[in-house]
Amino acid sequence: MSLEDYFNYEDETENRYELENGELLTMPPESDLNLRIASLSFAYFAIQGIPSYRLRIGTEIVVTGSKATVRLPDLMVLSEELVIALQSASRSTITMDMPPPQLVIEVVSPGKKNRDRDYRYKRSQYQARGISEYWIVDPIEQKITIFNLVEGLYEERIFKEDQAIASQLLSELNLTSQLTVGKVLSQ
C-alpha cells in the first residue's frame, strides 16, 4: 500500500491503523493502563506550561521505512513550527516535508511484536526522522527509556522506580513538580 492508498483508505469501522513498510496493520484497542499513562503525560505537560494545541494524541507521523510507513504514537509534543505546518493540512498527519515533533512517547503494550516495534523499529525510524526526544514508557518492565538525539544518533537513558525523569524537554520547562517513573506508572 502506498501513502496515498493509506490516506484514502476507509473501511467504515472505528479501527486504528499504522502503515508499516506498505502493509496496513490494525492496531488493537489500547489498554486502560496505556490510555491512563498517555492522559497523565498530556496533563503533566499541560500543567507545566506546554500549550494544549502543541500536545497531540491521535496524530500520525510519516517515517522512513523500506516502503511507506506511518506511525500513530501515544503522545507527541509539537514545536510551534510544526503546529503552523499542520494548520493547513486536511488530515492530522505529520508528513515528511514538515518539521519533526519535539517529543514522541510510546507506551509499550504486551507481546514481543509490540516490544520489538517500540524498542527497535520505531526507535530507528524516529531517529532517522530527526525527532529530538523519544520516550518508551514500559509498564511491563516498570521503566521509562529516554532517547535523546545527539549528532544524529539516539543516546539512551533508563529511569526506574521513583527516579526523577531527566530529559532535554523537561530541562527546558520551568518545572513546578518533578515527574518520576513511579508517578507515570502508578496510573
C-alpha positions as CSV (number, residue, x, y, z in Angstrom):
1,M,0.0,0.0,0.0
2,S,1.3,3.5,-0.9
3,L,1.0,6.5,1.3
4,E,-1.7,7.8,-1.0
5,D,-3.6,4.5,-0.7
6,Y,-3.3,4.7,3.1
7,F,-4.6,8.2,3.3
8,N,-7.6,7.3,1.1
9,Y,-8.4,4.1,2.9
10,E,-11.8,3.9,4.6
11,D,-13.4,0.8,6.0
12,E,-16.4,2.4,7.9
13,T,-15.1,1.0,11.2
14,E,-13.6,2.5,14.4
15,N,-10.3,0.6,13.8
16,R,-7.0,2.4,14.1
17,Y,-4.2,1.6,11.7
18,E,-0.5,2.0,11.2
19,L,1.2,1.5,7.8
20,E,4.4,-0.5,8.2
21,N,6.5,-1.0,5.1
22,G,3.5,-0.7,2.9
23,E,1.3,-3.1,4.9
24,L,-1.8,-2.0,6.7
25,L,-1.7,-3.0,10.4
26,T,-4.8,-3.0,12.5
27,M,-3.9,-1.6,15.9
28,P,-5.6,-3.3,18.8
29,P,-7.6,-1.2,21.2
30,E,-5.4,0.5,23.8
31,S,-5.4,-1.0,27.3
32,D,-6.9,1.1,30.0
33,L,-3.4,1.4,31.6
34,N,-1.9,2.7,28.4
35,L,-4.6,5.3,28.0
36,R,-4.2,6.5,31.6
37,I,-0.5,6.8,31.1
38,A,-0.9,8.9,27.9
39,S,-3.6,11.0,29.6
40,L,-1.4,11.7,32.6
41,S,1.5,12.6,30.4
42,F,-0.7,15.0,28.5
43,A,-2.0,16.6,31.7
44,Y,1.5,16.9,33.2
45,F,2.9,18.7,30.1
46,A,-0.1,21.0,30.0
47,I,0.3,21.8,33.7
48,Q,4.0,22.5,33.1
49,G,3.0,25.2,30.6
50,I,3.1,23.5,27.2
51,P,0.0,24.8,25.4
52,S,-2.6,22.2,24.7
53,Y,-2.5,22.9,21.0
54,R,1.1,21.6,21.0
55,L,0.1,18.3,22.7
56,R,-1.3,15.6,20.4
57,I,-2.9,12.2,20.9
58,G,-4.1,10.5,17.7
59,T,-1.8,12.4,15.3
60,E,0.0,10.3,12.8
61,I,3.6,10.7,11.6
62,V,5.1,9.5,8.4
63,V,8.6,7.9,8.9
64,T,11.1,6.2,6.7
65,G,10.9,2.5,6.1
66,S,11.7,0.2,3.2
67,K,8.2,1.1,2.0
68,A,5.6,3.6,3.1
69,T,5.3,3.8,6.9
70,V,3.0,5.8,9.1
71,R,3.1,5.6,12.9
72,L,0.5,6.5,15.5
73,P,2.3,7.5,18.7
74,D,0.6,7.6,22.1
75,L,1.5,11.2,22.6
76,M,3.5,13.9,20.9
77,V,4.7,17.4,21.8
78,L,4.9,19.6,18.7
79,S,7.1,22.6,18.0
80,E,5.4,25.9,17.2
81,E,6.7,25.4,13.6
82,L,5.0,22.1,13.3
83,V,1.7,23.4,14.7
84,I,1.8,26.1,11.9
85,A,2.6,23.4,9.3
86,L,-0.4,21.3,10.4
87,Q,-2.9,24.1,10.3
88,S,-3.3,23.9,6.5
89,A,-3.3,20.0,6.5
90,S,-6.6,18.2,5.7
91,R,-5.6,15.3,8.0
92,S,-3.8,15.3,11.3
93,T,-0.7,13.7,9.8
94,I,2.9,14.9,10.1
95,T,4.3,14.4,6.6
96,M,8.0,14.2,5.6
97,D,8.0,17.8,4.4
98,M,7.0,19.0,7.9
99,P,9.4,19.6,10.8
100,P,9.5,16.6,13.3
101,P,7.8,16.8,16.7
102,Q,9.9,17.7,19.7
103,L,8.9,14.6,21.6
104,V,7.2,11.3,20.9
105,I,6.0,9.0,23.7
106,E,5.1,5.4,23.1
107,V,3.6,3.2,25.9
108,V,4.6,-0.4,25.4
109,S,1.8,-3.0,25.0
110,P,2.2,-6.6,26.0
111,G,3.7,-9.0,23.5
112,K,7.1,-9.5,21.7
113,K,5.8,-7.9,18.5
114,N,4.8,-4.7,20.3
115,R,8.1,-4.6,22.3
116,D,10.1,-5.0,19.1
117,R,8.1,-2.3,17.3
118,D,8.6,0.2,20.1
119,Y,12.2,-0.6,21.1
120,R,13.7,-1.5,17.7
121,Y,11.7,-0.3,14.7
122,K,10.2,2.9,16.0
123,R,13.5,3.8,17.6
124,S,15.4,3.7,14.3
125,Q,12.5,5.4,12.4
126,Y,12.2,8.3,14.9
127,Q,15.9,8.7,15.0
128,A,16.0,8.9,11.1
129,R,13.1,11.3,11.2
130,G,15.1,13.7,13.4
131,I,12.8,13.6,16.5
132,S,15.0,15.0,19.2
133,E,13.4,13.1,22.1
134,Y,11.7,9.7,22.2
135,W,10.3,8.1,25.4
136,I,9.3,4.5,25.8
137,V,7.1,4.1,28.8
138,D,7.2,0.4,29.7
139,P,4.6,-0.6,32.3
140,I,5.6,-4.3,32.0
141,E,9.3,-3.7,32.8
142,Q,8.4,-0.8,35.1
143,K,10.8,1.7,33.5
144,I,11.0,4.6,31.1
145,T,13.7,4.8,28.5
146,I,14.5,8.2,27.1
147,F,16.4,8.6,23.8
148,N,17.9,12.0,23.0
149,L,19.2,12.8,19.6
150,V,22.9,13.7,19.7
151,E,24.7,14.3,16.4
152,G,22.1,12.2,14.5
153,L,22.1,9.2,16.9
154,Y,20.0,8.4,19.9
155,E,21.7,8.2,23.3
156,E,19.7,6.1,25.8
157,R,19.0,6.6,29.5
158,I,16.8,4.4,31.6
159,F,14.8,5.5,34.6
160,K,13.2,3.2,37.2
161,E,11.1,3.3,40.3
162,D,10.9,6.7,41.9
163,Q,13.8,8.3,39.9
164,A,13.1,11.8,38.6
165,I,12.9,11.7,34.9
166,A,15.6,13.9,33.3
167,S,15.2,14.9,29.7
168,Q,16.0,17.6,27.3
169,L,12.4,18.8,27.1
170,L,11.9,18.7,30.8
171,S,15.1,20.7,31.4
172,E,13.7,23.5,29.1
173,L,10.5,23.8,31.2
174,N,10.3,25.8,34.4
175,L,9.1,22.8,36.4
176,T,6.7,23.1,39.3
177,S,7.0,19.4,40.1
178,Q,9.3,16.6,39.2
179,L,7.9,13.8,37.1
180,T,9.0,10.4,38.3
181,V,8.7,6.9,36.9
182,G,6.5,6.0,39.8
183,K,4.1,8.8,39.1
184,V,3.8,7.9,35.5
185,L,3.4,4.1,36.0
186,S,1.1,4.3,39.1
187,Q,-1.8,5.4,36.9
